[in-house]
Amino acid sequence: MNQDVMKTGTTTVGIMFKDGVILGADRRASAGYMVADKRAQKVIKINDDMALTIAGLVSDAQLLSKIIRAQLKLIEVRKGKKSSVKQAANLLANLVYNNVRRMSMVPSIVGFLLAGKDDKGFHLYNIGIDGSLSEMEDYVCDGSGMMFATGVLEANYKKNMSLDEAVKLAVQTLNTSMQRDIATGNGIDILAITKEGVDFVLRKELDARIHLDKEKSN
Protein backbone atom coordinates (compact mmCIF):
# COMPACT_ATOMS: atom_id res chain seq x y z
CA MET A 1 0.00 0.00 0.00
CA ASN A 2 1.17 3.53 -0.71
CA GLN A 3 2.99 4.85 2.37
CA ASP A 4 1.40 8.29 1.86
CA VAL A 5 -2.10 6.91 2.47
CA MET A 6 -3.32 8.04 5.87
CA LYS A 7 -4.76 5.31 8.04
CA THR A 8 -5.95 5.00 11.60
CA GLY A 9 -3.90 2.10 12.88
CA THR A 10 -5.63 2.50 16.19
CA THR A 11 -7.35 1.12 19.23
CA THR A 12 -11.11 1.46 19.52
CA VAL A 13 -13.26 0.07 22.31
CA GLY A 14 -16.94 -0.43 23.07
CA ILE A 15 -18.25 -1.33 26.54
CA MET A 16 -21.77 -2.13 27.66
CA PHE A 17 -22.65 -0.89 31.15
CA LYS A 18 -25.71 -0.84 33.36
CA ASP A 19 -27.36 2.23 31.86
CA GLY A 20 -26.02 2.28 28.32
CA VAL A 21 -22.92 1.80 26.19
CA ILE A 22 -19.71 3.74 25.67
CA LEU A 23 -17.33 4.05 22.72
CA GLY A 24 -13.72 5.14 22.95
CA ALA A 25 -10.68 5.59 20.73
CA ASP A 26 -7.27 7.22 20.56
CA ARG A 27 -6.42 10.16 18.28
CA ARG A 28 -3.41 9.09 16.21
CA ALA A 29 -3.51 8.74 12.42
CA SER A 30 -0.43 7.53 10.59
CA ALA A 31 1.08 7.53 7.11
CA GLY A 32 3.58 4.72 6.98
CA TYR A 33 5.85 5.24 9.99
CA MET A 34 4.96 8.93 10.35
CA VAL A 35 2.32 10.37 12.68
CA ALA A 36 0.17 12.23 10.16
CA ASP A 37 -2.46 13.61 12.53
CA LYS A 38 -2.44 13.94 16.33
CA ARG A 39 -6.09 15.00 16.58
CA ALA A 40 -7.89 12.47 14.40
CA GLN A 41 -11.54 12.04 15.36
CA LYS A 42 -12.29 8.33 15.48
CA VAL A 43 -15.46 8.47 17.59
CA ILE A 44 -18.27 9.93 15.49
CA LYS A 45 -21.86 10.75 16.44
CA ILE A 46 -24.12 9.87 13.50
CA ASN A 47 -27.49 10.90 14.96
CA ASP A 48 -29.21 11.50 18.29
CA ASP A 49 -29.26 7.77 19.10
CA MET A 50 -26.13 6.25 17.56
CA ALA A 51 -22.39 6.68 17.21
CA LEU A 52 -19.49 4.74 15.75
CA THR A 53 -15.73 4.37 15.87
CA ILE A 54 -13.45 3.98 12.88
CA ALA A 55 -10.29 1.96 12.27
CA GLY A 56 -8.49 1.65 8.96
CA LEU A 57 -8.12 3.76 5.84
CA VAL A 58 -9.18 7.30 6.72
CA SER A 59 -10.73 8.27 3.38
CA ASP A 60 -13.00 5.22 3.24
CA ALA A 61 -13.90 5.53 6.92
CA GLN A 62 -14.90 9.17 6.44
CA LEU A 63 -16.90 8.44 3.30
CA LEU A 64 -18.80 5.49 4.76
CA SER A 65 -19.52 7.46 7.94
CA LYS A 66 -21.06 10.25 5.85
CA ILE A 67 -23.07 7.77 3.80
CA ILE A 68 -24.53 5.94 6.80
CA ARG A 69 -25.44 9.25 8.45
CA ALA A 70 -27.21 10.42 5.29
CA GLN A 71 -28.95 7.07 4.73
CA LEU A 72 -30.33 6.97 8.28
CA LYS A 73 -31.66 10.50 7.89
CA LEU A 74 -33.22 9.63 4.53
CA ILE A 75 -34.92 6.53 5.97
CA GLU A 76 -36.31 8.61 8.83
CA VAL A 77 -37.72 11.20 6.42
CA ARG A 78 -39.25 8.62 4.07
CA LYS A 79 -40.71 6.29 6.70
CA GLY A 80 -41.45 8.83 9.41
CA LYS A 81 -39.59 6.82 12.05
CA LYS A 82 -36.02 6.18 13.10
CA SER A 83 -34.08 3.07 12.12
CA SER A 84 -33.28 0.54 14.80
CA VAL A 85 -29.65 0.05 15.75
CA LYS A 86 -29.73 -3.40 14.15
CA GLN A 87 -30.98 -1.94 10.86
CA ALA A 88 -28.24 0.70 10.94
CA ALA A 89 -25.57 -1.92 11.68
CA ASN A 90 -26.78 -4.13 8.81
CA LEU A 91 -26.77 -1.18 6.43
CA LEU A 92 -23.22 -0.18 7.40
CA ALA A 93 -22.03 -3.79 7.17
CA ASN A 94 -23.43 -3.99 3.63
CA LEU A 95 -21.61 -0.79 2.70
CA VAL A 96 -18.33 -2.17 4.05
CA TYR A 97 -18.87 -5.53 2.30
CA ASN A 98 -19.46 -3.89 -1.09
CA ASN A 99 -16.68 -1.32 -0.64
CA VAL A 100 -13.90 -3.77 0.24
CA ARG A 101 -14.72 -5.94 -2.80
CA ARG A 102 -14.64 -3.08 -5.28
CA MET A 103 -11.56 -2.94 -7.52
CA SER A 104 -9.36 -0.01 -6.57
CA MET A 105 -5.74 1.14 -6.67
CA VAL A 106 -6.02 1.62 -2.91
CA PRO A 107 -7.64 -1.32 -1.08
CA SER A 108 -10.47 -0.33 1.24
CA ILE A 109 -9.59 -1.64 4.70
CA VAL A 110 -11.87 -0.17 7.34
CA GLY A 111 -13.76 -1.50 10.35
CA PHE A 112 -16.34 0.03 12.66
CA LEU A 113 -17.81 -0.34 16.10
CA LEU A 114 -21.40 0.90 16.08
CA ALA A 115 -23.42 1.53 19.23
CA GLY A 116 -26.81 3.02 19.90
CA LYS A 117 -30.18 2.87 21.57
CA ASP A 118 -33.70 2.15 20.33
CA ASP A 119 -36.99 0.90 21.73
CA LYS A 120 -35.39 -2.51 22.39
CA GLY A 121 -32.57 -1.14 24.51
CA PHE A 122 -28.87 -0.48 24.04
CA HIS A 123 -26.76 -2.27 21.44
CA LEU A 124 -23.12 -2.68 20.45
CA TYR A 125 -21.98 -4.09 17.09
CA ASN A 126 -18.61 -4.99 15.62
CA ILE A 127 -18.39 -4.54 11.83
CA GLY A 128 -15.28 -6.21 10.44
CA ILE A 129 -13.18 -5.05 7.51
CA ASP A 130 -14.80 -7.80 5.41
CA GLY A 131 -18.34 -6.61 6.16
CA SER A 132 -19.00 -9.22 8.84
CA LEU A 133 -21.40 -8.20 11.61
CA SER A 134 -21.45 -9.32 15.25
CA GLU A 135 -23.57 -8.05 18.12
CA MET A 136 -21.63 -7.86 21.39
CA GLU A 137 -23.23 -8.40 24.78
CA ASP A 138 -20.38 -7.04 26.88
CA TYR A 139 -17.37 -5.43 25.21
CA VAL A 140 -15.33 -5.34 22.03
CA CYS A 141 -12.17 -3.70 20.73
CA ASP A 142 -10.70 -3.20 17.27
CA GLY A 143 -7.64 -1.85 15.51
CA SER A 144 -3.91 -2.48 15.63
CA GLY A 145 -3.84 -2.24 19.42
CA MET A 146 -6.61 -4.75 20.06
CA MET A 147 -4.19 -7.50 21.13
CA PHE A 148 -3.14 -5.34 24.07
CA ALA A 149 -6.63 -4.02 24.78
CA THR A 150 -8.40 -7.38 24.80
CA GLY A 151 -6.52 -8.68 27.84
CA VAL A 152 -7.39 -5.59 29.88
CA LEU A 153 -11.07 -5.89 29.03
CA GLU A 154 -11.11 -9.63 29.68
CA ALA A 155 -9.53 -9.20 33.11
CA ASN A 156 -11.49 -6.19 34.33
CA TYR A 157 -14.93 -6.16 32.73
CA LYS A 158 -17.95 -6.93 34.88
CA LYS A 159 -21.65 -6.79 34.17
CA ASN A 160 -23.80 -3.90 35.37
CA MET A 161 -20.88 -1.49 35.63
CA SER A 162 -21.68 2.15 36.34
CA LEU A 163 -20.86 4.83 33.79
CA ASP A 164 -17.84 5.95 35.81
CA GLU A 165 -16.55 2.38 36.03
CA ALA A 166 -16.99 1.86 32.31
CA VAL A 167 -15.18 5.10 31.48
CA LYS A 168 -12.28 4.17 33.79
CA LEU A 169 -12.02 0.76 32.12
CA ALA A 170 -12.01 2.35 28.66
CA VAL A 171 -9.25 4.75 29.72
CA GLN A 172 -7.22 1.88 31.19
CA THR A 173 -7.71 -0.14 28.01
CA LEU A 174 -6.67 2.65 25.68
CA ASN A 175 -3.75 3.63 27.88
CA THR A 176 -2.41 0.08 27.78
CA SER A 177 -2.51 0.09 23.97
CA MET A 178 -0.84 3.49 23.80
CA GLN A 179 2.10 2.14 25.80
CA ARG A 180 2.79 -0.72 23.37
CA ASP A 181 1.12 -0.10 19.99
CA ILE A 182 3.03 2.41 17.86
CA ALA A 183 -0.11 3.33 15.88
CA THR A 184 -2.14 4.23 18.99
CA GLY A 185 -1.60 7.49 20.85
CA ASN A 186 -1.86 11.27 21.23
CA GLY A 187 -5.10 11.34 23.22
CA ILE A 188 -8.45 9.73 23.82
CA ASP A 189 -12.11 10.43 23.16
CA ILE A 190 -14.87 8.61 25.04
CA LEU A 191 -18.57 8.94 24.21
CA ALA A 192 -21.51 7.63 26.22
CA ILE A 193 -24.92 6.61 24.91
CA THR A 194 -27.54 6.70 27.64
CA LYS A 195 -31.26 7.41 27.88
CA GLU A 196 -30.33 11.10 28.14
CA GLY A 197 -28.64 11.11 24.76
CA VAL A 198 -25.31 10.71 22.94
CA ASP A 199 -22.50 12.84 24.34
CA PHE A 200 -18.76 12.87 24.86
CA VAL A 201 -17.85 12.32 28.51
CA LEU A 202 -14.07 12.60 28.13
CA ARG A 203 -11.85 14.27 25.54
CA LYS A 204 -8.17 14.48 26.36
CA GLU A 205 -5.11 15.37 24.31
CA LEU A 206 -1.76 13.98 25.43
CA ASP A 207 1.43 16.05 25.11
CA ALA A 208 4.42 13.78 24.54
CA ARG A 209 6.94 16.61 24.27
CA ILE A 210 9.71 17.07 26.85
CA HIS A 211 9.70 20.47 28.58
CA LEU A 212 12.93 21.49 30.33
CA ASP A 213 13.08 24.07 33.08
CA LYS A 214 15.28 26.84 31.66
CA GLU A 215 17.11 27.50 34.94
CA LYS A 216 17.89 23.82 35.49
CA SER A 217 19.00 23.29 31.89
CA ASN A 218 21.68 26.01 32.03
Summary of the structure (lengths in Angstrom):
residues: 218
radius of gyration: 17.7
end to end distance: 46.6
largest distance: 70.2
contacts: 747
relative contact order: 0.22
helix: 33%
strand: 33%
